[in-house]
């Protein structure tokens, strides 16, 4: 990304377009990560968030068995498949339809539905090295409400991770400012050797999101 000169694009407000839509479009057109994602063939700028997290914590690699929760539109899945180098397995789920990614198995289903976890386990057909979640609840504009709704998704993802992760496995999840509830964070620290928070450079400035990266799963403590 360094050394690339980006020319700003101005977006005129169309009569049929709201000010908020114009602002979003302007941000998209002038976002260097959006342009770079298009250049490299990634489906979303979010791919760079996973790339930057991996550059910091070094968890991806050849032959990993990976579950991608909230996989649409597929940017994280693409990165996981590429770094698996033709080995391992990647399975993903999203409530939205995700176009196929060669080398991955993707299903469209609400992960909060009781049978969703069983479908993923069946597809995985074994333990996972990594469970990663970029899930977030639809925002309401009320910070506390959005935080609580996202934490609920984190809790569901974490319980799933404890069920499927192999010894030494890794759990990555999006959280918003305010972090995780103390009791939940304490449980994560009990079950993993190392727990860290990180905000990739690819996260938009002003965004409340950050990521929790938990490494070294203690399988014996999963109950």
N, C-alpha and C positions, 0 to 999 in steps of 0.2 A: 504494500500500500504506500510505502514511502517513495517520494520522488515523483509521484504522479500529480500533475497539475490539473485540478478540476475547475472547469469554467462554470460559474453559477448560471442557472437557468431561471428565468422569471416566468411565473405562471400568471396569466391574466384571469381575473375572476369572471367566469361565464355566468350568464343570468340564471341558468338552471343549477349552478353549483353553489353550495353554501360556502361561507368563509372558512369553516373548519375543514371542508373537503379540499378547498384550494390550498390551505396551509399544509394539509397532509400530502397533497400531490407535489407541492413545492419542495417539501422535505425529502420526498422520495427521489425526485429528479436531481436533487443536489447532494444526495447521500453517497459518498465515495464507496461505501460497502455495498450498496445496491448495484452500482455500476460494476464493481469488481466481481460481485456474485454473477451478474449477467455475463461478464467476460469469461469467467471460468466455468459457466454452465451449472452453477449452484441454483437451486430453486428459491432460495431466500438468503438474505443477508445474515440470518441466524446461523448459517453454516460457519461463519467466522467466529462466532461466540464459542462453539465447540472446538474449533481449531485452536483458538487462543487458550481455552481451558486446558486442552491437551498439551500445548506447548509449555504450560506452567506446571502441570501435575503428571504428565506422561502416563496416561492410562490406556490409550488406544494402541493397537499394534496387531500384527499378523495373528490370525486364528482366534480372535476373541469371540465369545458368545455374548451377544448384546441384545438387550430389550430397550426399545425406544418408545417411551410413553408420550403421547401427544405429538406424534411424528409429522403430521401435515404442516407444510406442504412437501416435506421430505429432505430438507437441507441437512439436518443432523444425520439422517439415514444415509444420505450420499457420502458424507464424510466417513461414517463408521464403516461402510462397505469398502471404500477406497483404502482405508488404513488397515483393513483386514487382509488385503492383498490376495484375494481369491480363496481364502480359507475361513474357518469359523462359521458363524451364523448370526444374522441380524433379523429380528422380528420386531414389528412396530404396530401401534394401534393409535387410532384417532377417531373422534366422533365425526370428523369431516372426511370426505373421500380424499385419498392420497393416490396420485398417479403412480403406477408401478415403478419401483427402483430395481434395476437388475442386480441380483445378488442378495435381495432382501425379501422377506415375506411380510406383507402389510395387510391389516384388516381394518375395516371401518366398523367401529363400535364404541359406545360410551364406556370408558374404562371404569366408571363408578358402578356399572351394572354387575351384579354378583357373578354372573357366568363369564365375564370378560377375562378375569384372571386365569380361570381354568382353560380358556381358549389359548391364551398366551403360553401357558405351561405346556399344553399339548403341542403347540408349534415349536416351542423351544426344545422339547424332548430331552431335558437334562437341566443341569444347573447353569446359571448365567455368571459370566465374569463381570459384567457391567449392567446395571439398571440405570438408565438416564431418563430424566423427565424434564421437558420444557413446557409442561402443562401450566396453564394459568386460567383462573376463572374469568369470565367476561366481566369487565370492569363496570362499576356503577357510578364512579366519580366520587364515591364516599370512601376515603382512604381506609378507615377501620373495617368497613364491610368488605372491601376488596381484599384486605389483608386476611381476614378470617376465612373467606371463601377459598383463597389460594392455599392457606395453611391446611384446610380440610383435604384438598387434593394432595398436598405433600404427605399428609398422614396416610392416605390410602396408598400412595406410591411407595412409601417407606415400609408399610406392612407387607406389601407385595415383594419388595426387595428382600426382606428378611426371610421370606418363604423360598425364594428361588436362587439367591446368591450362593456361589461356592465359597469355600474358605478363602479368605484374602480378597474377596470381591469388592467392587466399588459401586457406590450409589451417588448419583449426581442429580440435583433437583433445583429448579428455579424457586426462589423465595423473593418476597418483596421487602422493602425497608421495614424494619421492625423485627426482621429475622424470624426464627421459629419460636414457638412457645417454649418456655424454660424446661418444662417436663419432657417435651418431645426432643429437644436438643440434648438433654441429659441422657435420654435413652439411646440416641444416635451415638453419643460419645461412649456409652457403655458397650455398644456392639461393634464399634470400629476403632482401629488403632489411631487413626489420624482424621481429624475433622477440621475443615477450613472453609472460609467464605472468600469469594472472589467476584469481582465485577470486570468482565472482559472489556477491552477498549471498544469492541464492536457493539456493546450495549449503548444505546443512544444517550447522549448527555441529558441529564434531567430525569432519566427513567429510574423508577424506584427498584428495578429488578437487580438481583445479584444471584449468585449460585452457591449452593452448599455442596462441597465435594467431600465425601466420606470414604476413606480408603482403609483396606485391611479388615474386612468383615470377620468377626469372631463367630464362626458358625455354631460353636457350642453354646453361645449365649442367645440364640435366636428366639427361644421361648420367653 
